[in-house]
C-alpha cells in the first residue's frame, strides 16, 4: 500500500436506514412526513411496530399543531401478506373526543405511516383485539381495511 501525503484511509460509515412517520396537521388533512433512523436489523412486524410506536409517541418536538393519539395509547402490529393489523389499546379504545377532522387525521397518519413500508398496502384497525365499526364516541369507519386511497376521496 502506498501512502500519499494528505490522504488518509477512511473506514466506511454505517448509514442507518430512514423510515417515514406521517403526522397530520390539526383541522386539515395535510400530512407532515417526518424521517426517522431505525436499526437496520428491524424488518417485518418488528419494523412496523417501531414505526407505530414512534407515531404514538408523537413528534420529537412537542407541538399542538399536529394530531396526536391520546397519551397512553399503545399498539401491536401483525402482518399477513399486504395487510397490517394494528391493534390499538389504552385511552383510544375507551372513548374518543377529538372531533371528526382530527379523527380522520389520526387514521390517515396511521395508514400512511404503516403503508410506507414496501409490500404493505392495507391497514386493519382493531381495538383491544376486536374489530369495531368506529372508535367509541367516534365517527370514522374502521371496520374495513384502510388504504391510502381511502383518504383520497
C-alpha positions as CSV (number, residue, x, y, z in Angstrom):
1,X,0.0,0.0,0.0
2,X,1.3,3.4,-1.0
3,X,0.5,6.4,1.2
4,X,0.0,9.7,-0.4
5,X,0.6,12.9,1.6
6,X,-2.7,14.4,2.8
7,X,-4.7,11.3,2.1
8,X,-6.0,9.1,4.8
9,X,-8.0,5.9,4.5
10,X,-11.5,6.4,6.0
11,X,-13.5,3.5,7.2
12,X,-16.9,3.3,5.6
13,X,-19.6,4.9,7.6
14,X,-22.6,2.9,8.5
15,X,-25.8,4.6,7.3
16,X,-28.9,3.9,9.4
17,X,-32.0,3.2,7.3
18,X,-34.5,6.0,7.2
19,X,-38.2,5.5,7.6
20,X,-41.1,8.0,7.5
21,X,-43.7,8.6,10.1
22,X,-46.6,10.7,9.0
23,X,-48.3,13.2,11.3
24,X,-51.4,15.1,10.2
25,X,-52.0,18.8,10.9
26,X,-54.8,19.7,13.2
27,X,-58.0,20.6,11.5
28,X,-56.7,19.6,8.0
29,X,-55.9,16.5,6.1
30,X,-52.3,17.8,5.3
31,X,-49.6,15.2,6.2
32,X,-46.3,16.1,7.7
33,X,-43.7,13.4,6.7
34,X,-41.1,13.1,9.4
35,X,-38.0,10.9,8.8
36,X,-36.5,8.7,11.5
37,X,-33.5,6.5,11.6
38,X,-34.0,2.9,12.6
39,X,-31.8,-0.1,13.3
40,X,-31.2,-1.9,10.1
41,X,-32.0,-5.2,11.7
42,X,-35.6,-4.2,12.1
43,X,-37.7,-5.8,9.5
44,X,-41.3,-7.1,9.0
45,X,-43.6,-6.7,12.0
46,X,-40.7,-5.5,14.2
47,X,-40.2,-2.5,11.9
48,X,-43.9,-1.9,11.7
49,X,-44.2,-2.0,15.5
50,X,-41.3,0.5,15.8
51,X,-43.0,2.8,13.3
52,X,-46.3,2.8,15.0
53,X,-44.7,3.2,18.4
54,X,-42.9,6.4,17.1
55,X,-46.3,7.7,15.7
56,X,-48.0,7.1,19.0
57,X,-45.1,8.8,20.9
58,X,-45.6,11.9,18.8
59,X,-43.1,14.2,17.1
60,X,-39.7,14.7,18.6
61,X,-40.5,18.4,19.5
62,X,-43.9,18.6,21.2
63,X,-46.4,20.7,19.2
64,X,-50.1,21.4,19.3
65,X,-50.4,21.8,15.5
66,X,-50.3,18.1,14.8
67,X,-53.0,15.5,15.5
68,X,-51.7,13.0,18.1
69,X,-53.1,9.8,19.6
70,X,-54.2,10.2,23.2
71,X,-51.3,9.8,25.7
72,X,-51.1,6.2,26.9
73,X,-52.3,4.7,23.7
74,X,-50.4,1.5,22.7
75,X,-50.5,-0.7,19.7
76,X,-49.3,-4.0,18.3
77,X,-48.9,-4.7,14.6
78,X,-49.2,-8.1,12.9
79,X,-48.5,-8.7,9.2
80,X,-50.4,-11.0,6.9
81,X,-49.3,-10.6,3.2
82,X,-50.0,-6.9,2.3
83,X,-52.3,-6.4,5.3
84,X,-51.1,-4.9,8.6
85,X,-53.4,-5.4,11.5
86,X,-52.9,-2.6,14.1
87,X,-54.5,-3.4,17.5
88,X,-54.9,-0.2,19.5
89,X,-55.2,-0.2,23.3
90,X,-55.5,2.3,26.1
91,X,-57.4,5.6,26.1
92,X,-58.2,5.5,22.4
93,X,-60.1,2.2,22.8
94,X,-62.3,3.6,25.6
95,X,-63.5,7.0,24.2
96,X,-62.7,9.5,21.5
97,X,-63.5,13.2,21.9
98,X,-61.2,14.8,19.3
99,X,-63.6,15.8,16.6
100,X,-64.3,14.3,13.2
101,X,-61.5,16.0,11.2
102,X,-58.8,15.1,13.8
103,X,-60.2,11.5,14.0
104,X,-59.7,11.2,10.2
105,X,-56.2,12.7,10.7
106,X,-55.3,10.0,13.2
107,X,-56.2,7.2,10.8
108,X,-54.7,8.9,7.8
109,X,-51.4,9.3,9.6
110,X,-51.5,5.7,10.8
111,X,-52.4,4.4,7.4
112,X,-49.7,6.4,5.6
113,X,-47.0,5.5,8.2
114,X,-47.8,1.8,8.1
115,X,-48.0,1.6,4.3
116,X,-44.7,3.5,3.9
117,X,-43.1,0.1,4.3
118,X,-42.8,-1.7,0.9
119,X,-45.3,-4.5,0.5
120,X,-47.9,-3.2,2.9
121,X,-50.9,-1.6,1.2
122,X,-53.8,-2.2,3.7
123,X,-54.3,-1.4,7.4
124,X,-57.0,-3.1,9.5
125,X,-57.5,-1.3,12.8
126,X,-58.8,-3.3,15.8
127,X,-59.5,-2.0,19.4
128,X,-58.4,-4.2,22.3
129,X,-58.3,-7.2,19.9
130,X,-61.8,-6.7,18.4
131,X,-62.9,-5.3,15.1
132,X,-65.4,-2.4,15.7
133,X,-67.3,-0.1,13.3
134,X,-65.8,3.1,14.8
135,X,-63.8,4.3,17.8
136,X,-66.1,4.6,20.9
137,X,-67.5,8.1,20.5
138,X,-66.0,8.4,17.0
139,X,-67.5,8.6,13.5
140,X,-64.8,7.3,11.1
141,X,-65.4,3.8,9.9
142,X,-62.6,1.4,10.8
143,X,-64.3,-2.0,10.3
144,X,-62.8,-2.5,6.8
145,X,-59.1,-2.2,5.9
146,X,-57.8,1.3,5.2
147,X,-55.6,2.2,2.3
148,X,-54.1,5.4,1.1
149,X,-56.9,5.6,-1.5
150,X,-59.4,5.7,1.5
151,X,-58.2,9.2,2.1
152,X,-58.0,10.4,-1.5
153,X,-61.8,10.7,-1.7
